[in-house]
């Protein structure tokens, strides 16, 4: 093995060049790609060894070897991929450098991170290209080069090939971090969706979701795959299977959340993975079908679409509408056209037409058109139906606006929608609005009547400290969920019998004996005596009673673990409810040692997203990547850009 060190960078004090394009860390022995710069090595040191004094004014290069090499695994992951925390220091150039220095100094370490200005600016350039989805060729454009030269004449702008290598190196670094986190995570949840690019090619992407040991929700892009032109179910299945298998996840997927189309459902089932429908898609179908079954509302929607299309396609009409709005003292707002695939766009269209009804009617009366304006009776129907659909619009907005909504919200959200419809049904007297309420109740019952019996949804709701038992409308289903949770908790206790019991004293007045009660202590002593007697008898009976004694031991173990699990579950359920707007993971971060087995189950079930919205956001951003200036990008390059872009939200 040939050793080679560079004199001008202190980073090389902790890395050895083992091949022309590979370096090895002396602190943890991990190998990284080497692309003629030290950016990847710097990121590795900052992330993997933040508590290691890997450079200090008072040291001469002697450092501990591997004792703390894994101490930064969790922070590496949360700093490198999408997390509920937001922007991450590993992608933030000098800002990340300063935050690392500050955090380390606060912890009592005298760390001085030194990078060259060239390396810092290279990192900032990669960040800019990825975040703004700029083409690599921008560095070859004369205007950009002149601008950079004006800013810093000493900075040497890298060429397109060097930029691609920097992107590849950073992606490798992120993937290493994802792998490190998944190695210590028992379960991962997946979402998937398909989209068509501007050049009419079809793609499928898969995202992974997990709860880290520090109780932080994390989302990462597993990959993007291009589908054949006339793709069928088998092509989607192959693409998903390849993306999942490449990460070795088949046996560790808690649930695979997809839209409700037959091909997406069939492909997940063929993979042998539990498939959950995206609640956002289910809700979209419920409302669309209900609106379509309300005939008078459908006629008004069609008329409103025609009015909006007229103003959108006629510049003079659009200008006239703006003039009338000004004359009437109304805010200048353009009309909104609905999109067939999104029911809430219909809500927005009708809401805007209703708000601007006077301006629209006045503008139409002065224009040469055959468009018939809506009448006062039509606007009354719109007003009443918007009142019915308001709660559904709120639910849809909540599912779309949050970075990632947990599946724990599905059961309480369905329950609240049902209660709201019951109240509307008794209060509304308009026949069209009443018909819409009835249609919504029927469709919601058809699509969501069994959500409280779905194990993953029930357990995730129960493990969410905001909802717990109150999430359920049927208390029988709630009790079944508690039994299932206790059973899974007992299984974990049997697997990890040595895990410390840190439960607080009971405050619920439960008759269940506590692990530290005199009754339990006496029982434990009795069990120990039986165990001792059994072991003594084995040496004298020649094995005659071995099977019987084994069964007795197994039964006592099951009874003990079930009792311990019941205590842990009941203590958790008796805790005060968390405020609905608070983050449930903050609760589990504080109580991970109090309820250790339930925390492991929370990591599994609260990692399941309520919808495939995280995946949809990827192809929304992908529209910026697939453009005329990037028509020759390889699939690998597209995947790398999207992976890094998702880390710069």
FENPE-V721133 format. One record per residue. N is the residue number from 1. RES is the residue in one small letter. PSI is psi in whole degrees, 0 to 359 (999 if undefined). D_LAST is the distance of its C-alpha to the last C-alpha in whole Angstrom. Layout:
# FENPE-V721133
n;res;psi;d_last
N;RES;PSI;D_LAST
N;RES;PSI;D_LAST
This chain:
# FENPE-V721133
n;res;psi;d_last
1;x;124;41
2;x;131;41
3;x;141;39
4;x;126;38
5;x;146;36
6;x;133;35
7;x;336;36
8;x;359;34
9;x;127;31
10;x;343;31
11;x;326;29
12;x;352;32
13;x;343;33
14;x;12;31
15;x;149;31
16;x;134;34
17;x;109;34
18;x;333;35
19;x;171;35
20;x;336;34
21;x;23;31
22;x;138;30
23;x;156;30
24;x;133;31
25;x;132;30
26;x;349;33
27;x;325;31
28;x;1;30
29;x;10;31
30;x;142;28
31;x;142;28
32;x;158;26
33;x;145;26
34;x;118;27
35;x;45;26
36;x;15;28
37;x;167;26
38;x;14;25
39;x;312;21
40;x;323;21
41;x;320;23
42;x;315;22
43;x;322;19
44;x;314;21
45;x;317;23
46;x;322;20
47;x;312;19
48;x;332;22
49;x;51;25
50;x;332;23
51;x;1;26
52;x;126;29
53;x;72;30
54;x;353;30
55;x;132;31
56;x;149;33
57;x;334;36
58;x;1;38
59;x;157;38
60;x;11;39
61;x;356;37
62;x;122;38
63;x;158;36
64;x;151;36
65;x;286;35
66;x;6;33
67;x;327;34
68;x;20;30
69;x;336;29
70;x;6;27
71;x;340;26
72;x;14;22
73;x;314;21
74;x;316;19
75;x;328;18
76;x;312;17
77;x;313;15
78;x;339;13
79;x;350;12
80;x;340;11
81;x;178;10
82;x;129;8
83;x;164;10
84;x;350;10
85;x;334;10
86;x;236;7
87;x;144;6
88;x;142;9
89;x;333;12
90;x;347;13
91;x;6;10
92;x;22;11
93;x;231;14
94;x;334;17
95;x;317;15
96;x;323;15
97;x;315;18
98;x;319;20
99;x;323;18
100;x;317;20
101;x;317;23
102;x;313;23
103;x;319;22
104;x;320;25
105;x;322;27
106;x;330;27
107;x;356;28
108;x;11;31
109;x;139;30
110;x;79;31
111;x;136;28
112;x;105;28
113;x;126;26
114;x;123;27
115;x;157;25
116;x;157;26
117;x;326;25
118;x;316;25
119;x;319;22
120;x;317;20
121;x;327;20
122;x;315;20
123;x;317;16
124;x;323;15
125;x;315;16
126;x;317;15
127;x;315;11
128;x;314;12
129;x;319;13
130;x;313;11
131;x;320;8
132;x;6;11
133;x;49;12
134;x;150;15
135;x;151;19
136;x;332;20
137;x;354;23
138;x;331;22
139;x;348;23
140;x;0;27
141;x;136;27
142;x;319;29
143;x;316;27
144;x;318;24
145;x;320;27
146;x;322;29
147;x;315;26
148;x;319;25
149;x;322;28
150;x;322;29
151;x;314;26
152;x;96;27
153;x;338;30
154;x;348;30
155;x;128;27
156;x;111;28
157;x;124;25
158;x;156;25
159;x;179;26
160;x;319;24
161;x;319;25
162;x;322;24
163;x;318;21
164;x;321;21
165;x;321;22
166;x;317;20
167;x;316;17
168;x;319;19
169;x;318;20
170;x;322;16
171;x;320;16
172;x;321;19
173;x;315;18
174;x;316;15
175;x;322;18
176;x;319;20
177;x;319;18
178;x;315;17
179;x;317;21
180;x;319;22
181;x;321;20
182;x;333;22
183;x;323;25
184;x;9;25
185;x;127;24
186;x;331;27
187;x;146;25
188;x;140;22
189;x;151;21
190;x;151;20
191;x;154;19
192;x;150;19
193;x;163;20
194;x;154;21
195;x;165;21
196;x;129;23
197;x;177;21
198;x;336;23
199;x;16;26
200;x;21;27
201;x;145;26
202;x;141;25
203;x;156;22
204;x;138;21
205;x;154;18
206;x;130;18
207;x;150;15
208;x;151;16
209;x;134;16
210;x;163;18
211;x;118;19
212;x;172;19
213;x;342;23
214;x;16;21
215;x;25;20
216;x;132;17
217;x;133;15
218;x;142;13
219;x;139;12
220;x;153;12
221;x;120;13
222;x;325;17
223;x;167;18
224;x;137;18
225;x;138;22
226;x;135;24
227;x;153;27
228;x;162;30
229;x;310;31
230;x;65;34
231;x;149;32
232;x;183;33
233;x;321;33
234;x;325;34
235;x;320;31
236;x;318;28
237;x;315;30
238;x;318;30
239;x;314;26
240;x;316;25
241;x;319;28
242;x;317;27
243;x;320;23
244;x;317;24
245;x;327;27
246;x;339;25
247;x;0;24
248;x;45;27
249;x;354;26
250;x;317;28
251;x;358;30
252;x;15;27
253;x;117;26
254;x;319;26
255;x;151;25
256;x;111;24
257;x;124;22
258;x;172;23
259;x;174;24
260;x;7;28
261;x;150;29
262;x;321;32
263;x;323;31
264;x;318;28
265;x;316;30
266;x;321;32
267;x;322;30
268;x;319;29
269;x;324;32
270;x;337;34
271;x;351;31
272;x;27;33
273;x;142;30
274;x;125;30
275;x;132;28
276;x;134;27
277;x;143;26
278;x;122;23
279;x;329;24
280;x;320;22
281;x;320;24
282;x;313;27
283;x;320;27
284;x;316;27
285;x;320;30
286;x;314;32
287;x;319;31
288;x;314;32
289;x;322;35
290;x;318;36
291;x;320;36
292;x;330;37
293;x;350;40
294;x;92;41
295;x;316;43
296;x;321;43
297;x;324;40
298;x;318;39
299;x;319;42
300;x;321;40
301;x;316;37
302;x;318;38
303;x;320;40
304;x;321;37
305;x;317;35
306;x;319;38
307;x;313;38
308;x;318;34
309;x;322;34
310;x;312;37
311;x;328;36
312;x;327;33
313;x;351;35
314;x;111;37
315;x;320;36
316;x;320;40
317;x;321;39
318;x;320;35
319;x;321;37
320;x;320;40
321;x;319;37
322;x;321;36
323;x;314;39
324;x;320;40
325;x;319;37
326;x;319;38
327;x;325;42
328;x;1;41
329;x;25;39
330;x;151;36
331;x;141;32
332;x;103;32
333;x;135;29
334;x;152;29
335;x;156;30
336;x;129;28
337;x;139;29
338;x;156;28
339;x;131;26
340;x;325;28
341;x;349;26
342;x;111;24
343;x;325;27
344;x;343;25
345;x;329;25
346;x;320;29
347;x;313;29
348;x;321;27
349;x;310;29
350;x;322;32
351;x;317;31
352;x;319;31
353;x;320;34
354;x;317;36
355;x;325;34
356;x;25;35
357;x;319;39
358;x;317;41
359;x;319;39
360;x;314;39
361;x;317;43
362;x;320;44
363;x;317;42
364;x;326;43
365;x;341;47
366;x;3;47
367;x;151;46
368;x;95;48
369;x;155;46
370;x;0;47
371;x;127;44
372;x;123;45
373;x;158;44
374;x;145;43
375;x;177;46
376;x;324;46
377;x;321;46
378;x;318;43
379;x;330;41
380;x;320;42
381;x;315;41
382;x;315;38
383;x;314;38
384;x;319;39
385;x;326;37
386;x;324;34
387;x;324;35
388;x;318;35
389;x;355;32
390;x;316;30
391;x;326;29
392;x;324;28
393;x;322;25
394;x;317;24
395;x;318;24
396;x;318;22
397;x;323;19
398;x;319;19
399;x;329;18
400;x;331;16
401;x;325;14
402;x;150;13
403;x;319;10
404;x;114;13
405;x;127;17
406;x;153;19
407;x;345;23
408;x;342;24
409;x;347;24
410;x;307;26
411;x;308;29
412;x;328;29
413;x;317;27
414;x;318;30
415;x;316;33
416;x;323;32
417;x;319;32
418;x;316;35
419;x;319;36
420;x;318;35
421;x;323;37
422;x;317;40
423;x;318;40
424;x;321;40
425;x;326;42
426;x;343;45
427;x;333;44
428;x;137;43
429;x;347;47
430;x;129;46
431;x;320;46
432;x;317;43
433;x;322;41
434;x;319;43
435;x;321;43
436;x;319;39
437;x;315;39
438;x;319;41
439;x;319;39
440;x;318;36
441;x;317;38
442;x;312;40
443;x;323;36
444;x;322;35
445;x;319;38
446;x;318;38
447;x;332;34
448;x;17;33
449;x;334;37
450;x;17;36
451;x;328;33
452;x;347;34
453;x;354;36
454;x;117;33
455;x;314;33
456;x;317;29
457;x;320;28
458;x;315;31
459;x;324;30
460;x;322;27
461;x;318;28
462;x;327;31
463;x;359;28
464;x;112;26
465;x;353;28
466;x;335;27
467;x;302;29
468;x;231;32
469;x;332;35
470;x;348;34
471;x;334;32
472;x;138;35
473;x;330;37
474;x;111;40
475;x;338;41
476;x;316;43
477;x;325;39
478;x;318;38
479;x;323;41
480;x;322;40
481;x;322;37
482;x;318;38
483;x;317;40
484;x;320;38
485;x;318;36
486;x;319;39
487;x;315;40
488;x;324;36
489;x;318;36
490;x;322;40
491;x;319;39
492;x;322;36
493;x;321;39
494;x;327;42
495;x;323;39
496;x;70;38
497;x;341;42
498;x;0;41
499;x;132;38
500;x;142;39
501;x;112;40
502;x;23;38
503;x;143;39
504;x;166;40
505;x;147;44
506;x;137;44
507;x;9;44
508;x;352;44
509;x;18;48
510;x;147;47
511;x;356;50
512;x;125;48
513;x;136;50
514;x;153;47
515;x;339;47
516;x;7;49
517;x;158;51
518;x;324;55
519;x;315;55
520;x;320;52
521;x;316;54
522;x;318;57
523;x;320;56
524;x;320;54
525;x;321;57
526;x;318;59
527;x;319;57
528;x;321;57
529;x;317;61
530;x;316;61
531;x;319;58
532;x;317;61
533;x;321;64
534;x;315;62
535;x;326;62
536;x;321;65
537;x;330;67
538;x;327;65
539;x;349;67
540;x;338;70
541;x;4;70
542;x;18;69
543;x;6;65
544;x;320;67
545;x;14;65
546;x;314;62
547;x;318;60
548;x;313;61
549;x;324;60
550;x;318;56
551;x;320;56
552;x;315;57
553;x;318;54
554;x;317;51
555;x;316;52
556;x;323;52
557;x;317;49
558;x;316;47
559;x;319;49
560;x;314;48
561;x;323;44
562;x;319;44
563;x;317;46
564;x;319;43
565;x;319;40
566;x;320;42
567;x;314;42
568;x;317;38
569;x;315;37
570;x;322;40
571;x;317;38
572;x;314;35
573;x;334;36
574;x;349;38
575;x;151;35
576;x;147;34
577;x;146;31
578;x;147;28
579;x;139;27
580;x;331;25
581;x;357;22
582;x;163;22
583;x;118;20
584;x;336;22
585;x;336;20
586;x;324;21
587;x;312;25
588;x;332;25
589;x;322;24
590;x;333;27
591;x;14;29
592;x;331;28
593;x;337;32
594;x;316;34
595;x;73;33
596;x;322;32
597;x;321;33
598;x;328;31
599;x;320;28
600;x;321;28
601;x;324;29
602;x;322;26
603;x;326;24
604;x;307;25
605;x;330;25
606;x;357;22
607;x;346;20
608;x;122;21
609;x;156;19
610;x;339;21
611;x;175;19
612;x;19;18
613;x;321;15
614;x;323;12
615;x;324;14
616;x;326;15
617;x;331;11
618;x;312;11
619;x;343;14
620;x;316;13
621;x;331;11
622;x;337;14
623;x;332;16
624;x;335;15
625;x;317;15
626;x;89;19
627;x;180;21
628;x;326;24
629;x;351;23
630;x;31;21
631;x;342;24
632;x;10;25
633;x;137;22
634;x;162;23
635;x;324;22
636;x;318;21
637;x;319;19
638;x;315;17
639;x;319;16
640;x;317;15
641;x;317;13
642;x;323;11
643;x;313;11
644;x;323;9
645;x;323;7
646;x;343;6
647;x;357;6
648;x;32;4
649;x;999;0
